[in-house]
């Protein structure tokens, strides 16, 4: 068994604590360890590691697949050998988590920790994996005295990100005693970073730049139709192919178009089926994906459920998917082996406007082509715009008739690009291929959290601010704006009594200090969590709606899931238009009234008024906005399954976003709501939400729980036992059964017999049968209740057997007789198999 790197450290000891290891010995030990693992160092890796062990900062700008991770591992080893604490940062939590587990294998779990804001594992370890924001907060709070000996920043091009770039810049400014290793495949000109790091740290800064890839790339511009080009690539053994689209809809459409092409042999399809095994595909997109991957075609984009993306990645890694159609999200942290990348366009919509790809973006995606150890070259193909391809086809036909190119060109009526299209063609392609990535631009910003962290630091906060605000990477005009903004924040904090000025410095040298205690990571996870706690204290725990109101408070502190809220608003406006037409409201009046129709916002007035009051005493929350919304609450009140909810709002291409929001809400409920505020009904709701998430895709919850409950003996994350069955969580399963039956009550109250018939068609309950059963109720009663009383546990009788449950959902009638209802059985084994409560309605009527 190969030794961990930690086991090599004793042999490097100089014998005395003040006698550091020899740099040559560190390098040789690491190189030998790598060789034992079958890894030969490339020249640029050797160069970078020699600079690291001799104490230099390193800017490593080498192509994707050139072994930057091995350099990072060597840097951690060097820091460990020198008794220093090292930090690895990455832009996304998934990449941080992946690196954490990889480093645990190399250094032993006891020596590696992780901090992401959501979870903290072994936080005192000598090697820490964290998001860039975590390290930035440490740098702000502790400054030059921070226990940070070395910083490895992966994907450093995020320095230029408009929203998050500040987190990559702050450590460079505030950690002058640290050694830095900055890594990215697309850095561009780094001369100013080289000069800046040397000036700040006093150590030389080496730039290791290698434009030669271990697997070189071959670029081409195609004027053939996409389906013809893909056929050519497949028949010339250029698979696996990643076809890059810039919308999720286009990626799925292209994947489905490939179903008419024979993508895999019978043996390959059998292997795919074997690897898929009993993997559970849900209805909707899941069934579509099942057909695609069994045919040898994959789909990959951010809107998919994590389990679907992992399945596609696993099949691709096994070489079983010839073509994967996806979006440009492939750029960071995705492990999909690819021989050929095909761009369907060189422009994209970035959320604000449609624009040409940046050189950095182009090379970040193109760099995924070519598999080290498998391919002698990677191939990058850019498809010409469709109108250009059609014009070339027209020219070819004209040439065949005229026999003269000049005559043919004159005869062709060229098709123009679509209106509004950002024009691009072969010159754009040539420029992107040959150009260096754009220089990274500073994206510094000042927030309340930044000001509070600096004030809480020992020493003179005014001098610290002077350094932070005048010695960052912004130009002078922007620096002046940041200074004015910082002064405004400071004055607001003083006016709110959060900060006080001291006549004499305190024992830690502070001239200003906080009058409140802040948790160490108060602005890292859910910055409005303290507000949520205060708001929950104001709720009436005896109210029938208390549990759902607590949920609404928590949801108001979460980031807005734009796709879901847009779908809710679209449906609400459609229903409002139908209602207004029925009332005879004129068109102009309808349009005006529609401006007030938005997504559901429970407790909006209460939350916004409470937020304004809370902000007066806690000015730092001014960096964030409370945002009333109802996604989890809406799902619960509609008594829908996850699949029904996705279908109801037409969110099949965004179901991964829906699930991530539900998981964020679940974690916030678990972390934020104190035990004393949890009623039985609220606990049931939390259990229901957790189980619903697990049954759709357990990874988001299981990974979080695994990381928040590590094995104390080894420091490793405790492995889960066999996956829990749905019915083993009795408390959550009761809520699922209650929701399934109440869904039927809701549809019955609305007279939606067709939908009821779809739910219970397998048991012979078609629309007509439901109508025959429900209409006699309405002959006796004018209304069928669907309020809080109607869905309460008192209205559901359950007889829990070992293999099935017998249930009776009682109707909430106006007279209070409670003698009508739905009788059913619940098949426990089928529920475990299906991942949802399987209900068989046996009777609907009066007792």
C-alpha positions in Angstrom: 0.0 0.0 0.0 1.4 3.5 -0.9 2.4 5.6 2.1 0.5 8.8 2.8 2.5 11.9 2.4 2.2 12.6 6.1 4.2 9.4 6.8 7.1 10.9 4.9 7.5 13.9 7.2 9.6 12.4 10.1 12.4 11.6 7.6 12.5 15.2 6.6 12.9 16.6 10.1 16.1 18.6 10.7 16.3 17.2 14.3 15.4 20.5 16.1 12.2 22.6 16.0 14.1 25.6 14.7 15.9 23.5 12.1 13.6 23.5 9.0 13.7 20.7 6.5 15.9 21.0 3.5 14.0 22.2 0.4 15.8 19.7 -1.8 14.7 16.9 0.6 11.1 18.0 0.4 11.1 18.1 -3.3 12.8 14.7 -3.6 10.5 13.1 -1.1 7.4 14.3 -3.0 8.8 13.4 -6.4 9.6 9.9 -5.2 6.1 9.6 -3.7 4.6 10.7 -7.0 6.7 8.2 -8.9 5.6 5.4 -6.6 2.0 6.2 -7.7 3.0 6.1 -11.4 3.1 9.9 -11.8 6.0 11.4 -13.7 6.3 15.1 -13.1 6.1 17.3 -16.2 8.9 20.0 -16.5 6.4 22.8 -15.6 5.3 20.8 -12.5 8.9 20.4 -11.4 9.6 24.1 -12.0 6.5 25.1 -10.0 7.4 22.7 -7.1 11.0 23.8 -6.9 9.8 27.4 -6.6 7.3 26.4 -3.9 9.8 24.5 -1.8 12.3 27.4 -1.9 9.6 29.8 -0.6 8.5 31.7 -3.7 5.0 32.6 -4.6 3.9 30.8 -7.8 1.4 31.8 -10.5 0.7 28.6 -12.4 -1.0 29.2 -15.7 -1.1 25.9 -17.6 -3.7 24.2 -19.7 -6.5 22.0 -18.4 -5.2 18.5 -17.8 -1.6 19.6 -17.2 -1.5 18.5 -13.6 -2.2 21.6 -11.5 -3.7 19.4 -8.8 -0.4 17.6 -8.3 1.4 20.9 -7.8 -1.2 21.9 -5.3 -0.7 18.6 -3.4 3.1 19.2 -3.4 2.5 22.7 -2.0 0.4 21.4 0.8 3.2 18.8 1.6 5.7 21.6 1.6 3.6 23.7 4.1 3.1 20.6 6.3 6.8 19.9 6.3 7.6 23.5 7.3 5.0 23.4 10.1 2.7 25.8 8.3 -1.1 25.8 7.9 -2.2 25.7 4.3 -5.5 26.6 2.7 -7.0 25.4 -0.6 -9.8 27.6 -2.0 -12.1 26.9 -4.9 -15.2 28.8 -6.3 -17.9 26.1 -5.7 -18.7 24.0 -2.7 -18.8 20.8 -4.8 -15.2 21.3 -5.9 -14.1 22.1 -2.3 -15.8 18.9 -1.1 -14.2 16.8 -3.9 -10.7 18.2 -3.0 -11.3 17.5 0.7 -11.9 13.8 0.1 -9.0 13.6 -2.3 -6.6 15.2 0.2 -7.9 12.9 2.9 -6.7 10.0 0.8 -3.3 11.6 0.3 -2.6 13.1 3.8 -4.9 11.1 6.1 -8.2 12.4 7.3 -6.8 13.7 10.6 -4.7 16.3 8.7 -7.4 17.7 6.4 -10.4 19.9 7.3 -13.1 21.6 5.3 -15.2 24.8 5.7 -17.9 25.8 3.2 -20.3 27.9 5.3 -22.8 25.0 5.2 -20.5 22.6 7.1 -17.3 22.5 9.0 -15.2 19.4 9.4 -12.0 19.1 11.4 -11.6 22.9 11.2 -8.3 22.9 13.2 -6.5 20.6 10.8 -3.2 21.8 9.2 -4.7 21.6 5.7 -8.1 23.3 5.1 -10.3 23.1 2.0 -12.7 26.1 1.8 -14.6 28.4 -0.4 -12.8 31.7 -1.3 -15.3 33.6 0.8 -14.3 31.7 4.0 -10.6 32.5 3.5 -11.5 36.1 2.8 -13.5 36.4 6.1 -10.5 34.9 8.0 -8.2 37.4 6.3 -10.4 40.3 7.2 -10.9 39.3 10.8 -7.3 38.4 11.6 -5.3 40.3 9.1 -1.6 39.7 8.9 -1.7 37.7 12.2 -4.0 35.0 10.6 -2.7 31.5 11.1 -2.3 31.1 7.3 1.1 30.0 6.1 0.2 29.1 2.5 -2.7 29.8 0.2 -3.6 27.8 -2.9 -6.2 29.5 -5.0 -7.7 27.2 -7.7 -9.6 28.6 -10.6 -8.1 32.0 -9.9 -9.7 33.6 -12.9 -12.8 34.0 -10.6 -10.9 37.0 -9.4 -12.6 38.9 -12.2 -16.1 37.7 -11.3 -18.3 40.8 -10.8 -20.1 39.4 -7.7 -17.5 37.3 -6.0 -14.2 38.5 -7.2 -13.6 40.5 -4.0 -13.1 37.2 -2.1 -10.1 36.3 -4.3 -8.6 39.7 -3.9 -8.9 40.2 -0.1 -6.4 37.4 0.9 -3.8 38.9 -1.5 -4.2 42.2 0.3 -4.5 41.1 3.9 -2.2 38.1 4.2 1.3 39.4 3.6 3.0 36.6 5.6 1.4 33.8 3.4 3.0 32.1 0.4 0.6 32.1 -2.5 0.0 29.6 -5.3 -2.5 31.0 -7.9 -3.7 28.5 -10.5 -5.8 28.6 -13.6 -5.8 27.5 -17.2 -6.9 30.9 -18.4 -5.1 33.7 -16.5 -3.9 35.9 -19.4 -1.2 38.5 -18.6 -0.2 38.2 -14.9 2.6 40.7 -14.7 0.8 43.0 -12.3 0.0 40.0 -10.0 3.6 39.0 -10.0 4.8 42.4 -9.1 2.0 42.9 -6.5 2.6 39.6 -4.7 6.4 40.2 -4.5 5.8 43.7 -3.1 3.3 42.6 -0.4 5.0 39.4 0.8 8.7 40.2 0.3 9.2 36.9 -1.5 9.9 36.5 -5.2 7.0 35.4 -7.4 7.6 32.9 -10.2 5.3 32.7 -13.2 5.1 29.2 -14.5 3.4 29.3 -17.9 3.2 26.5 -20.3 1.1 26.8 -23.4 1.9 23.2 -24.5 -0.7 20.8 -23.4 0.1 17.2 -22.6 -2.7 16.5 -25.1 -2.5 19.1 -27.9 -5.7 20.6 -29.4 -6.7 20.8 -33.0 -9.2 23.6 -33.8 -11.5 23.7 -36.9 -14.4 25.8 -38.1 -17.2 23.8 -39.6 -19.6 25.0 -42.3 -21.4 21.6 -42.4 -24.8 21.2 -40.7 -24.4 20.0 -37.1 -25.9 16.5 -37.7 -23.5 15.9 -40.6 -20.5 17.0 -38.6 -21.5 14.8 -35.7 -21.8 11.8 -38.0 -18.4 12.5 -39.4 -16.8 12.8 -36.0 -18.5 9.5 -34.9 -17.4 7.6 -37.9 -13.8 8.8 -37.6 -13.5 7.7 -34.0 -13.6 11.2 -32.5 -16.0 10.3 -29.6 -16.6 11.0 -26.8 -18.0 14.3 -28.0 -19.3 17.1 -25.9 -21.7 19.4 -27.8 -21.8 22.8 -26.1 -25.1 24.7 -26.2 -25.9 28.0 -24.4 -29.4 27.1 -23.4 -30.7 24.0 -21.6 -33.6 23.6 -24.1 -31.2 23.5 -27.1 -29.1 20.9 -25.4 -32.0 18.6 -24.8 -33.5 19.2 -28.3 -30.2 18.2 -29.9 -29.8 15.1 -27.7 -33.3 13.9 -28.7 -32.5 14.6 -32.4 -29.6 12.0 -32.0 -32.0 9.2 -31.2 -32.4 8.6 -34.9 -28.7 7.8 -35.1 -27.3 4.4 -34.1 -25.0 5.5 -31.4 -24.0 2.3 -29.7 -23.6 -1.4 -30.4 -25.8 -4.0 -28.8 -22.9 -5.0 -26.5 -22.5 -1.3 -25.5 -26.2 -0.9 -24.8 -26.2 -4.0 -22.7 -23.2 -2.6 -20.7 -25.1 0.7 -20.2 -28.1 -1.2 -18.9 -25.9 -3.2 -16.6 -24.3 0.0 -15.2 -27.7 1.7 -14.8 -29.0 -1.3 -12.8 -31.8 -0.4 -10.5 -31.1 3.4 -10.8 -34.4 5.2 -10.2 -35.6 7.5 -13.0 -38.5 9.7 -12.0 -41.3 10.7 -14.4 -40.9 13.6 -16.7 -37.3 14.4 -17.6 -36.1 11.2 -15.9 -37.9 9.0 -18.4 -36.5 11.1 -21.2 -32.9 10.8 -19.9 -33.4 7.1 -19.4 -34.2 6.6 -23.1 -31.3 8.9 -24.1 -28.5 7.3 -22.1 -29.6 3.7 -23.0 -29.2 4.9 -26.6 -25.6 6.2 -25.8 -26.5 9.9 -25.6 -26.0 12.1 -22.5 -27.4 15.4 -21.4 -25.6 17.6 -18.9 -26.6 21.0 -17.5 -27.0 22.8 -14.1 -30.8 22.4 -14.1 -30.6 18.6 -13.8 -30.9 16.7 -10.6 -27.4 15.9 -9.2 -28.0 12.2 -9.5 -28.7 12.5 -13.2 -25.5 14.5 -13.8 -23.5 12.0 -11.9 -25.0 9.1 -13.9 -24.1 10.9 -17.1 -20.6 11.5 -15.8 -20.2 7.8 -14.6 -21.3 6.4 -18.0 -19.1 8.9 -19.8 -16.1 7.9 -17.7 -16.8 4.3 -18.6 -16.7 5.3 -22.3 -20.3 4.3 -22.9 -21.7 7.7 -24.0 -20.6 8.7 -27.5 -22.2 12.2 -27.4 -23.1 14.4 -24.5 -25.2 17.5 -25.2 -24.8 20.1 -22.5 -24.3 23.7 -21.6 -21.1 25.7 -20.8 -21.4 24.7 -17.1 -18.8 22.0 -18.0 -16.1 24.5 -17.3 -15.5 24.1 -13.6 -15.3 21.0 -11.4 -16.8 18.5 -13.8 -15.0 15.2 -14.4 -16.2 14.1 -17.8 -13.6 12.5 -20.2 -14.0 14.1 -23.7 -12.1 13.7 -26.9 -13.9 16.3 -29.0 -15.7 19.6 -28.0 -18.2 21.0 -30.5 -19.3 24.6 -30.0 -22.8 25.3 -31.5 -22.2 29.1 -31.1 -19.7 31.7 -30.1 -22.2 34.0 -28.3 -24.2 33.6 -25.2 -26.8 35.3 -23.1 -25.2 36.2 -19.8 -28.3 37.2 -17.8 -28.2 40.7 -19.0 -27.4 40.7 -22.7 -26.3 38.5 -25.6 -22.6 38.9 -26.2 -19.6 37.1 -27.8 -17.7 34.6 -25.7 -14.7 36.0 -24.0 -11.4 34.4 -24.9 -11.2 33.0 -21.3 -14.6 31.4 -21.6 -13.8 29.9 -24.9 -10.5 28.3 -23.8 -12.0 27.2 -20.5 -14.5 25.0 -22.3 -12.2 24.0 -25.2 -9.6 22.9 -22.7 -11.9 20.0 -21.7 -11.0 18.2 -25.0 -8.4 15.6 -25.1 -7.9 12.8 -22.5 -4.5 12.4 -21.0 -3.3 8.8 -21.3 -6.0 8.1 -24.0 -5.8 10.7 -26.8 -2.8 11.9 -28.8 -4.8 15.0 -29.6 -8.0 16.7 -28.5 -10.3 18.2 -31.1 -12.3 21.5 -30.9 -14.9 22.2 -33.6 -16.9 25.4 -33.9 -20.0 25.3 -35.9 -20.6 28.3 -38.2 -23.9 30.1 -37.7 -26.9 28.4 -39.4 -27.4 31.2 -41.9 -23.7 30.9 -43.0 -24.1 27.1 -43.4 -27.2 27.6 -45.5 -25.5 30.2 -47.6 -22.6 27.8 -48.3 -25.0 25.1 -49.3 -26.8 27.4 -51.7 -23.4 28.4 -53.1 -22.4 24.8 -53.6 -25.6 24.2 -55.6 -25.1 27.3 -57.7 -21.5 26.3 -58.4 -22.6 22.9 -59.5 -24.9 24.5 -62.1 -22.7 27.5 -63.2 -19.3 25.9 -62.9 -17.8 29.3 -62.1 -17.3 30.5 -58.5 -17.7 34.2 -59.3 -21.0 33.6 -61.2 -22.2 31.3 -58.5 -21.6 33.9 -55.8 -23.5 36.5 -57.8 -26.5 34.2 -58.2 -26.8 33.2 -54.6 -29.3 35.3 -52.5 -27.6 35.3 -49.2 -29.7 34.6 -46.1 -29.2 37.2 -43.5 -28.6 36.5 -39.8 -31.6 36.4 -37.5 -32.7 39.8 -36.2 -31.0 40.7 -32.9 -28.2 38.1 -33.4 -24.8 39.1 -32.2 -22.8 38.5 -35.4 -19.8 36.2 -35.4 -18.0 34.0 -37.9 -14.6 32.6 -38.8 -12.8 35.8 -37.9 -14.3 35.6 -34.4 -13.2 31.9 -34.3 -9.7 32.7 -35.4 -9.4 35.5 -32.8 -10.6 33.3 -30.0 -8.2 30.5 -30.9 -5.1 32.7 -31.2 -5.7 35.2 -28.5 -4.5 35.2 -24.9 -7.2 35.3 -22.3 -8.2 38.8 -21.3 -6.3 40.4 -18.3 -8.2 39.8 -15.0 -10.0 43.0 -13.8 -10.5 43.9 -10.2 -14.0 43.4 -8.7 -13.5 44.8 -5.2 -16.5 45.8 -3.1 -17.2 47.0 0.5 -19.9 45.5 2.6 -21.1 45.7 6.2 -19.7 42.3 6.9 -16.2 43.5 5.7 -16.3 46.6 7.9 -17.5 44.6 10.9 -14.8 42.0 10.5 -12.0 44.6 10.3 -13.4 46.5 13.3 -13.4 43.3 15.3 -9.7 42.7 14.5 -7.2 43.6 17.3 -5.3 46.8 16.6 -6.1 50.1 14.9 -9.1 49.6 12.6 -8.6 52.9 10.9 -5.1 52.0 9.8 -6.4 48.6 8.7 -9.1 50.2 6.6 -6.6 52.7 5.1 -4.5 49.7 4.0 -7.5 47.7 2.7 -9.2 50.6 0.8 -6.1 52.4 -0.6 -3.9 49.5 -1.4 -6.4 47.2 -3.3 -6.3 46.7 -7.0 -9.0 49.2 -8.0 -8.2 52.4 -9.8 -8.2 55.7 -7.8 -11.7 56.7 -8.8 -13.2 53.4 -7.6 -11.1 53.5 -4.4 -12.6 56.9 -3.5 -16.1 55.5 -4.0 -15.2 52.5 -1.7 -13.8 54.8 0.9 -17.0 57.0 0.9 -19.1 53.8 1.1 -17.0 52.4 4.0 -17.5 55.8 5.9 -21.2 55.6 5.4 -21.3 52.1 6.7 -19.2 53.0 9.7 -21.4 56.0 10.6 -24.5 53.8 10.3 -22.9 51.3 12.7 -22.1 54.0 15.2 -25.5 55.6 14.9 -27.1 52.1 15.5 -25.0 51.6 18.6 -23.2 48.6 17.1 -19.8 50.3 17.1 -18.4 52.6 19.7 -15.4 54.9 19.6 -12.9 54.7 22.5 -11.0 57.6 24.0 -8.1 55.3 24.7 -7.2 52.1 23.0 -8.3 48.9 24.8 -6.0 46.1 25.8 -5.9 44.8 22.2 -5.1 48.2 20.7 -8.6 48.9 19.4 -9.8 52.5 19.0 -13.2 51.4 18.0 -15.0 48.2 19.0 -18.2 46.3 18.5 -20.8 46.4 21.2 -22.3 43.1 20.0 -21.0 39.6 19.7 -20.8 38.1 16.2 -20.6 34.4 15.5 -17.4 33.7 13.6 -19.1 33.0 10.3 -22.1 35.3 10.7 -22.0 36.4 7.1 -21.0 33.2 5.4 -24.0 30.9 5.3 -27.3 32.6 5.7 -26.6 36.2 6.7 -30.2 36.8 7.7 -30.4 33.9 10.0 -30.2 36.1 13.1 -33.2 38.1 11.7 -35.1 34.9 11.2 -34.5 33.9 14.8 -35.9 37.3 15.9 -38.9 37.0 13.6 -39.7 33.5 14.8 -39.8 34.8 18.4 -42.7 37.1 17.4 -44.9 34.3 15.9 -47.8 32.9 17.9 -46.8 29.2 18.6 -50.5 28.4 19.3 -51.6 29.6 15.8 -52.9 26.9 13.4 -50.5 28.3 10.8 -47.4 28.5 13.1 -45.4 25.7 11.4 -46.0 27.2 8.0 -45.3 30.7 9.2 -41.9 29.6 10.6 -41.3 28.0 7.2 -42.2 31.3 5.5 -39.8 33.2 7.8 -36.9 30.9 6.8 -37.8 31.0 3.1 -37.6 34.8 3.2 -33.9 34.6 4.1 -33.0 32.2 1.2 -31.7 33.3 -2.2 -34.4 33.7 -4.8 -34.7 30.8 -7.2 -35.4 32.9 -10.2 -36.7 30.1 -12.5 -39.2 28.9 -9.9 -40.5 32.3 -8.9 -40.9 33.2 -12.6 -42.9 30.1 -13.2 -45.1 30.8 -10.2 -45.7 34.3 -11.4 -46.5 33.2 -14.9 -49.1 30.7 -13.7 -50.6 33.2 -11.2 -50.9 35.7 -14.0 -52.5 33.2 -16.3 -55.1 32.3 -13.6 -55.7 36.0 -12.9 -56.3 36.7 -16.6 -58.8 33.9 -16.8 -60.6 35.1 -13.7 -60.7 38.7 -15.0 -62.0 37.6 -18.4 -64.8 35.7 -16.6 -65.7 38.9 -14.7 -65.8 40.9 -18.0 -62.9 43.2 -17.1 -61.6 45.1 -20.2 -58.1 44.4 -21.7 -56.5 47.7 -20.6 -57.7 47.2 -17.1 -56.5 43.6 -17.1 -53.0 44.7 -18.1 -52.9 47.3 -15.4 -54.1 44.8 -12.7 -51.6 42.2 -13.8 -48.7 44.4 -12.6 -49.8 43.6 -9.1 -49.8 39.8 -9.6 -46.6 38.1 -8.6 -45.4 34.9 -7.0 -46.9 34.0 -3.5 -45.4 36.1 -0.7 -46.7 34.9 2.7 -46.2 37.3 5.6 -44.9 39.9 3.3 -46.0 43.0 5.2 -45.0 41.5 8.6 -41.6 40.4 7.4 -40.7 43.6 5.6 -41.8 45.8 8.6 -39.9 43.5 11.0 -36.8 43.7 8.8 -36.8 47.5 8.8 -37.0 47.5 12.6 -34.3 44.9 12.9 -32.0 46.7 10.5 -32.0 49.8 12.7 -30.2 47.8 15.4 -28.3 45.6 13.1 -27.2 47.8 10.2 -25.0 45.1 8.6 -28.1 43.3 7.3 -28.5 46.2 4.9 -26.2 44.3 2.5 -29.1 41.8 2.1 -32.8 41.9 1.4 -35.5 39.9 3.0 -37.4 38.2 0.2 -40.8 36.8 1.1 -41.6 33.8 -1.1 -43.3 30.3 -0.9 -41.8 27.4 -2.6 -41.6 24.8 0.1 -44.9 26.2 1.6 -46.5 26.2 -1.8 -45.5 22.6 -2.4 -46.8 21.5 1.1 -50.1 23.4 0.8 -50.8 22.0 -2.6 -50.1 18.5 -1.1 -48.1 17.7 -4.2 -45.2 15.3 -4.8 -41.9 16.7 -6.1 -42.8 15.4 -9.6 -46.3 16.8 -9.5 -44.9 20.2 -8.5 -42.3 20.3 -11.2 -45.0 19.3 -13.8 -47.5 21.8 -12.4 -45.1 24.7 -13.0 -43.4 23.3 -16.1 -40.0 23.2 -14.4 -38.7 19.9 -15.9 -35.5 21.5 -17.2 -34.9 23.2 -13.8 -35.8 20.3 -11.4 -32.2 20.4 -10.1 -32.7 24.0 -9.1 -36.0 23.1 -7.4 -34.3 20.4 -5.4 -31.3 22.5 -4.4 -33.7 25.2 -3.1 -35.6 22.6 -1.1 -32.3 21.3 0.3 -31.2 24.8 1.2 -34.6 25.3 3.0 -34.2 22.0 4.8 -30.7 22.8 6.0 -31.8 26.3 7.1 -34.7 24.9 9.1 -32.4 22.4 10.8 -29.7 24.9 11.5 -31.6 28.1 12.3 -34.8 27.1 14.2 -34.0 26.4 17.8 -35.4 23.2 19.4 -37.7 25.1 21.8 -39.4 26.7 18.8 -40.2 23.4 17.1 -43.8 22.2 17.6 -44.9 18.7 16.7 -46.4 20.0 13.5 -43.2 21.9 12.6 -41.1 18.8 13.3 -43.3 16.7 11.1 -42.9 19.3 8.3 -39.1 19.3 8.6 -39.1 15.5 8.6 -41.4 15.4 5.6 -39.2 17.9 3.7 -36.0 15.9 4.4 -37.5 12.6 3.3 -39.0 14.1 0.2 -35.5 15.4 -0.8 -33.9 12.0 0.0 -36.4 10.1 -2.1 -35.9 12.4 -5.1 -32.1 12.5 -4.8 -30.4 11.7 -1.5 -27.0 13.2 -2.4 -27.7 16.8 -1.4 -28.9 15.9 2.1 -26.8 12.8 2.7 -23.6 14.6 1.8 -24.4 17.5 4.1 -25.3 15.2 7.0 -22.2 13.1 6.4 -20.0 16.2 6.5 -21.7 17.6 9.6 -21.4 14.3 11.5 -17.9 13.1 11.0 -16.5 10.0 12.7 -14.7 11.5 15.8 -12.2 8.7 15.9 -10.8 9.0 12.4 -11.9 12.5 11.4 -13.4 10.9 8.4 -17.0 11.3 7.4 -19.0 8.5 8.8 -20.2 6.2 6.0 -24.0 5.7 5.8 -25.4 2.3 6.4 -27.7 0.8 3.7 -30.0 3.5 2.3 -33.0 4.0 4.4 -36.4 2.9 3.0 -39.1 5.5 2.8 -41.4 3.8 5.3 -38.6 3.5 7.9 -39.1 7.2 8.7 -42.6 6.7 10.0 -43.0 10.3 11.0 -42.2 11.6 7.6 -44.1 8.9 5.9 -47.3 9.8 7.8 -47.0 13.3 6.4 -46.5 12.0 2.9 -49.6 9.8 3.3 -51.6 12.8 4.7 -50.5 14.9 1.7 -51.3 12.3 -0.8 -54.9 12.0 0.5 -55.3 15.7 1.0 -54.3 16.2 -2.6 -57.3 14.2 -3.5 -59.5 16.3 -1.2 -58.2 19.5 -2.8 -58.9 18.2 -6.3 -62.4 17.0 -5.2 -63.2 20.4 -3.7 -62.3 22.0 -7.1 -64.2 19.4 -9.1 -61.1 18.4 -11.0 -62.2 14.8 -11.7 -59.9 14.3 -14.7 -56.9 14.9 -12.5 -58.3 12.6 -9.8 -58.9 10.0 -12.5 -55.2 10.2 -13.5 -54.1 9.7 -9.9 -56.1 6.5 -9.4 -56.6 5.1 -12.8 -54.8 1.9 -11.9 -57.4 1.1 -9.3 -60.3 1.8 -11.7 -61.1 5.3 -10.4 -61.5 7.2 -13.6 -62.9 10.7 -13.8 -66.5 9.4 -14.1 -66.1 7.2 -11.0 -64.8 10.1 -9.0 -67.6 12.4 -10.2 -70.2 9.8 -9.2 -68.7 9.5 -5.8 -68.2 13.2 -5.0 -71.3 14.8 -6.5 -73.7 13.3 -3.9 -71.6 15.1 -1.2 -72.3 18.4 -2.9 -76.0 17.6 -3.0 -75.9 17.7 0.8 -73.1 20.3 1.4 -72.3 23.6 -0.4 -68.6 23.4 0.4 -65.7 21.0 1.0 -63.1 22.5 3.4 -59.4 22.7 2.4 -58.2 25.0 5.2 -55.8 24.2 8.1 -58.5 22.3 10.0 -59.3 20.1 7.0 -55.7 19.0 6.6 -55.0 18.5 10.3 -54.0 15.1 11.7 -57.5 14.8 13.4 -59.1 14.4 10.0 -56.9 11.4 9.1 -57.4 8.0 10.7 -54.5 5.6 10.3 -54.4 1.9 11.2 -50.7 1.0 10.8 -50.2 -2.6 9.8 -46.9 -4.4 9.1 -47.3 -4.6 5.3 -50.0 -2.0 4.7 -51.9 0.8 6.4 -55.6 1.3 6.3 -56.5 5.0 6.2 -59.6 7.2 6.2 -59.4 10.9 5.1 -62.4 12.7 6.6 -64.0 15.6 4.7 -64.3 18.9 6.5 -68.0 19.6 5.8 -69.7 22.9 6.8 -72.1 21.1 9.2 -69.3 19.5 11.1 -70.8 16.0 10.6 -67.5 14.6 9.4 -69.2 11.5 8.0 -67.9 11.7 4.4 -64.4 10.8 3.3 -62.0 8.7 1.3 -61.0 5.2 2.5 -57.7 3.7 1.2 -54.9 1.3 1.8 -51.2 2.2 1.7 -48.9 -0.4 0.2 -45.6 -0.1 2.2 -43.4 -2.3 0.0 -44.6 -0.5 -3.1 -44.0 2.9 -1.4 -40.4 1.9 -0.7 -40.0 0.8 -4.3 -41.6 4.0 -5.7 -40.1 6.5 -3.3 -43.6 8.0 -2.7 -46.7 7.0 -0.8 -48.6 4.4 -2.9 -52.2 4.9 -2.2 -55.1 2.5 -3.3 -58.5 4.2 -2.9 -61.0 1.6 -1.8 -64.1 3.8 -1.2 -65.3 7.4 -1.4 -68.5 8.3 0.3 -70.5 8.5 3.5 -69.9 6.2 6.4 
